[in-house]
């Protein structure tokens, strides 16, 4: 979650506004071939809300659309407080004048009709290259200027409904874009060779916060994700353990989460990394746990203090008896190994009641709270406590 880069694919999101079904079908085919995720909105209002909430990174506007509609959309683009890339299709190039006064608009191309597949392909390549170049430069600057911050999602003990911890989740306060969700930048971190910087930045913020909580006598476990690939890098693991003394943290109050997908085949390096982290006093959680992960070697499982059940299983808990049995088997197996079980993605009271009946130890999810910026988290737990 917070710092997970493997096993995730990032699709650039494109939004299309047109009444010409043939052009849209052609664009859809080319965009999908280029690996874009297509966003489909039924109304202008939905399109505007998507732009304002940063759900799309590129918008394609067909100027043969009713004039009042696309002009309203162009005006919105010129006023929202983040950068937007635009491709325009059609004969009305003059309408681009509406965008010239706005510094937050990147004009990619004006494609005259009839539009050819090769024209769309070139425009998307141009956008993709510009997007990656700008993102790489901005990410490099982000580390220098400490633009990253952690959001915190509460973890609740299900035996007495007390707050016992929080998972830290990275966010990027990117200039010109506002708060950026991790799905928009984490998949590029390893590609750009910035994984070491990301790890240091995230753990530094996390450890600083945990030390602050200790000083204020707040006894919370702080969870943080570790990128799976770093377990094969013993020097990177040692850098994390070296931070204990630097930040004066209590490592037993830090829980490092590692995705279960990593532990398919045994690796001496990974086992050594787990031993190093546990030897330094950290707790370990196996994240994204599913029933098939019960087959993971005990040489891995024995190093973990807890497992976190896959959120998609939790979402299906009420409706699917086989899923309930899988979750129950996971809880029972974990308890035989003296591991706690955390349910991820709890969104309603009925799911919570089922988990409590099954003996699940803790839970997090929107039923309790969404991830919160530090000041909002402080306000939340002062009320909850």
C-alpha positions, 0 to 999 in steps of 0.5 A: 500500500504505502510503498508497494511498487512490485505487482502493480501496473500503472495505467494513464487515465484518459477522458474522451468527450465526443458525439462521433462514435466512429472517432471514439471507437478508433481512439479507444482502440489506439489508446488501449493498445498504448496501455491507457485506461479509458474513463467513460462519463455520461454527462458534462457534469461528470466529466468536469467533476472527474477533472476537478478531482484529478481522476483523469490526466489527459482529456480528448475533446471533439470540437464537433461536440455542441459548442456550448458543451465543449466551451464550458469544459474548456473554461473549466480546464483553464480554471482548475488548480492542477495541470491538465493535458489536452488533445483536441480533435476537429476543425475548431482550432481557434477555441484553443485560444481559451486555454492559452492564458492558463499556465496549467494546461499542456496542449498536446495536439490538434488533430484535424478530421478525418482522424487517422490511427497513426495521428492518435498514436503519435499524440499519445506517444507525445503525451506519454513522453511528456508525462514521464519526463515531467514526472521524473523531474518533479519526483526528483525535486520532491525528495529535495524539497520534502514534498511527501507526507504520510496519511494515517488510517486507524487500526482498531482492536476488535475485542474492545474497539480501542485504537491500537495503531495506524497504517502510514500511507504515502502521499505527494503534495505535488505543486500544481496538482495538490495531494497525489495518491500513491497509485499515480507515482509509486509505480514509477519510483522503481522505473526511475531509480528512486526506490532508495530515496522513496524508502528513506523518505518514507521511513524517516517521516514514519520514525519521526512520527513514532518518536513524537508519539512516544514523547507524548505517551501515545501507545500506538503501533505504526505500520509502514510498507516495505517494497518487496524488492528491497528484501533482496538488498541486505544493505537497504535493510541495514539502512532501515535498522540503522535509523532506530538509534538516529530517531530514537524510536521504539522498534517494537511499536513499528510494524513493517508490512510486506506483501505475501506475493513475495514469498513464493519460493524460498530465498536465503537473502529474504530470510536473512533480511527478515531475521535482521528486521526481527533481530532489530526489534521490529514487528512484521506483518504479511500483507494482502494475505489469502488462503492460498498463502497458508502454503507459504513456507514456515521458514517465512511465516515464523518471522511474522507477528501478524497477517493482514487479510486481503481487502477483496476477501473482506468485501465479499465476506457477507455474500460468499460462504466460501470466502467466509470459510477462507477467512475463518481458516486464515484466522485459525491458522494464524492463531495456531502460530501465535499471529494476530490477524488484521482485516483490511477494508472493513466498510460496514457494521455487518462485516465487522460483526462477522469478523468479531464472531470469527475471532479476528483480532483487529481491523481497519477500513472506511467504517472507522476512518479513511486515511487522514493527514496527521492533523486530521488523524490527531483530531479523529483519535482525540474524539475516538478515545 
